[in-house]
């Protein structure tokens, strides 16, 4: 069976169409947006098709009708007016410093100034941008289209550098031009990961319509279940043959690994396009997106803010009003983690206006935990797989002594690398290691009597863990109190009807020397 020509790494619409790559038709979305005519903003994770969307819009507004033959928009559009298009792409470079941002803006503006024969009489980027828009409108007689890809990257890149404030001010003034030049503009579309609050960027662009959670545009980027079956079934057949699986099982494997993104409460399942296409191209199920799309700043922010990752590992809640804004310096990183693609919407309670967020799929969950383990344990990355298999075997065989020996060795050096909130660090390390075993693990499970620190279930066993610091006391005394707490608060009762063997385990960490001071087990 002949393989489909998949657009791996192709972000240019003209190249994709001219060279006969597979294109999953999103042009009906573009038609609707263009004919509503508002300035728009769209937040989506990296490697999710935003750049191709922008490139497709560019070709459409340039009136390149021949590229759209056979697509949905060809049957809808009768007026292929050519508009001047200014395409600002921040996705390709790094912007840790303000000089890098200035250099990038200068190159972009110089390119279009040459097209319209403008000789700037200032180095001020906002003034040059304003002059460019007005000159393009005057020379062509048509209002201007402005497309900005990854508008927020210069700020995200500089969040942990000394130039964040300089980048913020420059972009505030630069994007502010769009509000003042409304009469010269036909269409404005910005993409990014998230909206910044309290940095006065979007206060200058308060006319933007944010469609990030608009149910009509849930599938504007990414690949929906319907699109997978309509456009990519030949690739599924090839992959199924390689995997020696049925087509039905192959669909199920792909769904578990790469599906599960929801961008509003009504959104259909969306697959990660980067991972899905790479899996088809390589004929192999692997983690592709996590390795290539993880913004470096994100984990730096998580560490700096001491963000509670235990809650993230089991799911978090967020109000509607919190989705659209990331506040610089806030300890609540949930909005930016969501927009970065590591959490997605799993449920919505209308009465409380609370969304439940969790990992979208196995690729993201496993990749995130694998990233955490080297930060919170002493397990070398090249031995991680073997170590986790030993950990899994100890749990499966109820070998608690071996389980604790493995965990003790893994966190022995943790206090020297995690000075702040060491108790929290032990929780993260323990939970992450348990998660990698493949068993059902829950942190802070709510029961009638309180919250259980960690529970783990196998087919025939329930482990109830209570984690404590010794606080300078005898660890045996602390462990005894922890076991009494498990019993007094009725934690085992939650699992009594399952017919499984229940182990109550108190793990005590040493405040003075670090590491595991000791543990006690009751059946």
N, C-alpha and C positions, 0 to 999 in steps of 0.2 A: 504494500500500500504506500502511495506517494505521500511524503510529509507535506503539511501545509507550510507556506512561506510566512513565518511568524516575524513580527516587527520587534525583535529583541534589540533594545537600545535605540530604536528609531523614534525620534520625537518630532521629526519634521513631516508635516502632512503631505507636502509636495513629493518628497522622496518616497514616502509610503505608498502613495497612489501611483506615481510614475513608474516605480519599480515593482508594482504588482504584489505588494505585501498584503497580508490579511488586514482588513480594517473592520473593526466592530463599530457599526454605524451609530454615531451619537449626534448626527446633524440635525435631528428633530429638536433636540434641546437647544442648539445654537439658533435655530430659526425662531423659536419661542422667545428666547432672550433678546435677540436682535429686534424683534418687532414690538416687544414691550418697551425697549429703548432706555432702560434705566441704567445708572452706574451700579455695578455689581461687585460683590466680594464672595469668594468661595474658599473655604478652608478644607483641605484634604491632606492626608499624610504624604510624605515623600514617596517617590516611585509609584505613584498612583494614577498617572496619566494626565496631570495638570498641564505639563508642557505641551503634550500633543493636542490637548484641548485648545490651548492658546494659539498654537500653530494653525489649527483648523479654522479658528475664528479669523486669524490674519488672512488666510487664503480666501475665505468667504467675503470679508469686507474689501479685499482687493479685487473682487469681482471675477475670480478665476473659476468661472463656471465649468470649464472642461474637467477640472479636478473632482467635481461633484456628480458627474454623470453616474446614474444608477443608484445614487444615495437618496435617502428620504427627503432631503431638502430640495432636490431637483424637481420633485413633484409639487412642492409648495411655493418656491420662490419664482417670481416672474420678473423682478427688478434686480438685476445684478449690477447696481451702481458701484463704481470704483471710488473708494474713499481713501484718503491718505491714512496710513496706519503707522503708529509709533509703537514699536515693540521693545519693552524694557525687560531684559532677562537677567535676574539676579541669581539664577540657579547654578551657574557654572563656576563661580569664583568664591574665594573666601574673603571675609570682611571683618577680621579681628580688629583691624585698625581703621581709623577714619581716612587715612591716606589711600588705603585700598578701595574704599567706597568712592572717594573723589575721583580716583583714576578710572574706575569702572563707569561712573556717570559721565566723565569727560569723553570716553571712547564712544559711548552710546549717543550722546548729544552731538559729537563731532560727525558721526556717521550720517545722521539725519540733517545736520546743518549743511553738509556737503551736497546732499540730495536736493535741498531747497535753496542752495546758493546763499547761505547766510554766513556772514563773517561776524562772529560775536565780538562785542566791545567790552565784555566783562568775563571774569572767571566764575561769577556767581551762578551756581547750577540752577536754582529756581528761576532766576531771571532768564537764563538761556532756554529753559524748558518752556516758559511762558512765550517768549519770542518765537520759538520753534512752532508751537501749536498755532499761533496766530498767522505766521507766515505760510504754513501748510494749508490752512483754510483759505487764505487770500489767493494763493497761487493756483489752487486746484478748483476753487469754487465749491468745494464739498467740505462738510464738517468732518472733523478728525476723529479717528478711533485710537484709543490708548489702551494697550494691553500690557499688564505688568505681571510677570511670572516670579513667584516667590518674593513678594513685596517685603516680607519680614526677615528674610535671611540676613541682611546686614545687621539687624538688631539681635537676632538669635546668636549669630556668630560672635558678637562682641559683648554678650551678656556678662561674661566673666573676665573681660579685659577692661582696661581703663578708658576705652574709647566708646563705650556704649552710649554715654550721654551725648557725645559729639555726633555719633551716627543718628541718634534719635532726633536731635535738633535739625540736622541737615535733611533727613527724610520728612520730618514734619513740615518744613518749609517747601520742600520739593513736591510732595503730594498735595499740599495746600493749593498749588497752582490749579489743580483740576477743578476745585470748587469755584474759583474765580473765573475760570475760562468756560463755564458751562455753555455759553452761547456759541462757542466754536467747536463743541464736541458732539459727535454723533453717538458714541458708545464708549463706555469705560468698563474694564473688567480686570480685577485684581485677584490673584491667587496667593495663598500662603498656607502656613500650618495653623496659625491661630491669630486672633485679634488681640492687640495689646491694649490694656486699659491703663488709664492714668499716666500715659506718656504723651498725650495730646496728638497722637497720630490720627486716630479716627475721629477726634473732635474736629479736625480740619476736613474730614471726609464724611460728615454726618449724613450726607445724601446717599451714601452707598447702601444698596439693598443687600443684606447678608442672606445668601441662599444656601448656606452650609447645612442647615437643618430643614430646609424646605422639602416637603415630601415629594414634590413634583420633580426634584432634581437629585433624588437619592442615588440614582444610577448614572449620573452625568460623567463620573469617572469610575474606574474599576470595571469588573465584568459581573453581570448579574447571572443568576441561575438560568434564566431564559436565554441570555446571550451565549452562555457556555454551550447549551444544547443546540442552539441555532447556528452558531458560527464555528464551533470548535469540536464538534463530534468526531470528525476525521482524526484529529489529534488524540482524542480520548481512545479511539480504536487502536492507534499505533502504540500508545502508552500501555494500554491493557495487554496487548500482545507481548510487549517487553517485560511487563511485570508478571505475566502469566496469570492474570486475573480476568474475571468476566468484566464486561463493560459496566455492569451494575456495581460491582465491587470497586472498580476504578473510580467511578463517580463518587462513591461513598468515601474513598480514601482522599480524594481531592477536596471534598467538602470538609472533612475533619481537619485537614492540614492547612488549607488556604482560604476557606470560606468564613462567613460569620460576621462580616462588617455590617453595621447598621448605622446610618447617619441621621436617623430620626425614628420616632416610635412606630411609624408605618412602613419603614424602609424594607424592601425585599433584601434577601441575602446577597451580599456583594463579595466577590472573590478578589483577593489581591492580584492585580494583573501581572505585576513583575514576577512573582513567584510562579503563578500558573503558567505563563508563557515559557519561562525557563524550564519548568518541569517537563513540558511538552517537547521543547527543543532538545533538552538533554536526555529525555526519556528516563528520568530519574526523579524520585521524590526526595527532595532535600530542603533545607532552610535557605532560601535565596534572599528574601527581603531583609531579614534582620541583620545580616552581615553587611548589606550595602546601604541601608537607609537609616541607620541609627545615628541621629545627630549627636556629636560628641558632647555638646553642651548639656544635653538632657541629663545624663548620669552625673555630670558635675553639679547641676542644680539639685538633683536628688540628694547627693551627699551634703552639699552646703546647707540645704534646708532641713536636713535630718528627716526627710519625708518618711511617713510610716508605711513601709513597703509590705508589712504583714497584712494590713488592710487591703492593699492593692492586690495581693496574691489571692485573696478570697472574694474580691469584689468591693466596690465602693458606690456611694450614692452621690448624686449631684443635682442641684436645682437647675431649671431651664435658664435662669438668668446668669448662672455661672459658666455656661458653656462658651459664650462668645468672648469672654475676656480672660486674658492672663495678666495678672498684676505683678509687676516686677518687684522682687523681694518678698513676695508672699510665700508663706510656708505651705500653702495649699497649691500643689503642683498638678492636681488632678486634671484641670482643663487642658494644660499643655501636654500632659501624658496622653490624654484622650485624642487630641488633635494630631499628635505625633504618630498615632496608629497602634499604641500598645494597649489601649482599652477601647471598647466599643459598647454601644447601647445594647443591653440584654433585656431590659424591661422598663416600663413606665407606669407610675401610679399617679393618675390624674388628680386624685383627691389631695395628695400631699405635694404634687408637682415635683416628684423625685424620680430621677432616672437611676436605674441600676446599671453599673458598668462592670465589665470583666474582660478578660482576654478574649479576642475574637476567635482564635483558633490555636491549634497545637503548635504551629510554627512560632507564633509570637510568644506563647506561654513558655515553651521549652527554651527558646532563644533568650528570653528575659532572665529566666532562672539560671541558665548556663552562664550568662554574663555576671550574675550576682555571685555565684559560687567562688570564683577566684578572688573576689573582693572581700568575702567574709569567711573564707576557709583557707587552709594551707595546702589544699589539694592542687597539685600541678595540673595545668590544662590538659597535658598529654596523657595524664593518668585518670582523668575525670570519669570516663566511661567505666573503667575497671573498678574504680573506687565505689561508684554508685551501684554497680552490680553486686559487690560484696555487701553493701548496705541493704540492698533489696533482699538478698538471700538471708541475711540475719533476721529481717522482719518476717519473711515468709516462713522461716523455720522456728520462729519464736525464740531465737538465740539473743536474748536481751543483753547478756554480758558482752558478746561480740559487737552488737549494735553500739553499745556505749563506749567500748574501746575505740571503735572507728570514729565516732563522733568526737570523743575527747582528743584524739590525735589531730582531727581536722581543725579544731578551734583552739589548740594549745597556744598559738602565737597571736590570737585575735586581739588581746588587750594592747599589744605594742603597735597594732595597725589601726585600731579603732578606739581612740581615747574617749571620744564623746559617747555618752549613752550606751555603755558597754552591754547592759542588760538587753537593750533593744537589739544590739548586734548579734547576741547569742540567739535570740528568737529568730532573726532573719536567717542566720546560718542553719539552724536546726530545721526550720520550715522548708528552706530551699532544698536541703539535702533530702528530706522526706518526699518532697514534690517530685524529685527526679527518679523516685523508685517506681512510679506509675500507679501507686496505690491511692486511694481516696484520702486526701488530707485536708483538714479544715483548721484554721486558726481562729481563736476567739469565738468559738461556737456558742451561741446563746442557748441556755437551758433555763428552766424555771428558777434554779438556785443561783444562777450567775453566768459567767462566761468561762468555758474551758480553754486553757491556753492552746493546746494542740490535741487534735484527735486524728487517729489513722485507722482505717478499716481495710482488712483483707477479706477474703471469702469466708474465713472462719474465725477471725480474731478482731477485737477492738482494743486499741492502745489509747489510754487516756494519759496525757503528759501534763504535768504541772512544773513550770520552770521558775526557779527562785535564785536570788543572790543570797549568799550567806550573811552579808552585812556584818562580818566579823565574828559571827556566832559559830558554834559547833555545827557543822553541816548536817550531822545526823539529827540534831534537834530540829533544824529547819525542814529537813526532809520528812520527819515525823508529822510536823504541823501541816505540811503540804498534802500528805496523804489523808490526814484527818479532814482537811478542807475538801478534798475530792469526795469523800464519803458524806460529810456533813451537808454539803450543798447538793447532794443527790445526782452528781454527774453520771454515775453508772446506770441510774434508772432510765436515762435517755436511750440506752441501748439494750435494756434487759429483755425486750421481746424479740430480739434478733436471733437468739439461740447461738450466739457466738461466745467464745471464751474472751473474758475481759481482763486486761492487765492495767493496773493503776501504777504509774511510774512518776516519782518525784526526782527531778534533776536539779542539783544545787551547784551554782557556780561560785568560785572563790573571789571575793572582793579584793583580797590582799595579793594573792599570787596569780589570779587569773585562771582560766580553764575550768574544767569540771572538777569540783571538790569531791563529789560523790553522788550516788543515786540509790534509791530504795524502790523495791518492787513489791506490790501486793496483787494477788490474783483474786 
